Amino acid sequence: MAIEGLRAAPDHVAVNVSKEVGAWTEALGILGLVQDRVSETINADIEHLSSCGVAGEPYVYYPQAISFHGLINALDHGKFARHTYPPTSRNHKVWALGEHAAGSGGYTEHELDRIARHQPYADCLPHVRLAVYEANGTAKLDRLLHFLGLPFDRHNAEPGQTTQLDAINQAIRDFESRHEGFTMTPLNTQAMLMIALARRARGEGEAMPASRGYFRDATLPRKFMNPVETVHPHKFDDPPLWLIGMMFSAAKGEIVLDWSRGTAKEDVGVGLSVGPKLVKAHRPS
């Protein structure tokens, strides 16, 4: 295992690098992935990210090895220094149980892993990325949430209205035109769960991600659910729902995997991730 490249933006004053490295080594240990030189390479990656031009929270990106099931298991059963947390809550209509279970048509763990492995840079060597802070954020909402107050996509937008997906694409174009050597992608749920795992590993009672607001995953397709069939089996004049995967953190630090209709809400946002341009890792045929 080798983590390549990174640093932590000039205005990222909240990060204690040695503490970050320790938390990530512990988090990766919980996931059973720690080998030699992990701390050294994570430290080098975080240092490299300091020139990326934005502030944020570092997290380890390794979708080839870290499964969705493994993340949930680590969050629910990992041994954390000072706090215990309620088990992760999953709305099973959207976040199906089991690695391959179809559930009620929601995202299976198998599907979530497949989608994660097809994201940009998922085939690269494991590395550290930065979950970007909202530059104009307030203390009232989570600083990892962006483009609040916009509808998610065209499904809920008025003609000509900017959506959160539009805003992500524009942010990527703007960032990559100014910062050679770095890339920007949407932040996904697995990244938010990795950040939660590291915060728990630090053992300082930190708030879990999206504890002040709600996070929509811009990397997942909508899922079909017809509420008429579940609530009123004989009524067919209401429109079906195409739901979006959403997560938030409840009062006691519980991670909640839920769903969103995608309408414009002042406390519901999406996320952005920045990392280095990397060469894809060699995969055995």
Secondary structure, DSSP 8 states (H G I E B T S, - for coil): ---------TT-TT--HHHHHHHHHHHHHHTT---TTHHHHHHHHHHHHTTSSS-EEEEEE-TTT--HHHHHHHHHH---SS------EE-TTTB-SSSS--TTT-B-HHHHHHHHHTSTTTTB--EEEEEE--TT--TTS-TT-BSTTS-SSTTT--TT---HHHHHHHHHHHHHHH-TTEEEEE--HHHHHHHHHHHHHHTS----TTSSSEEE-TTS--EEE-HHHHH-TT---S--EEEEEEEEE-TTS-EEEEEE-----TTEEB-EEEEE---B-----
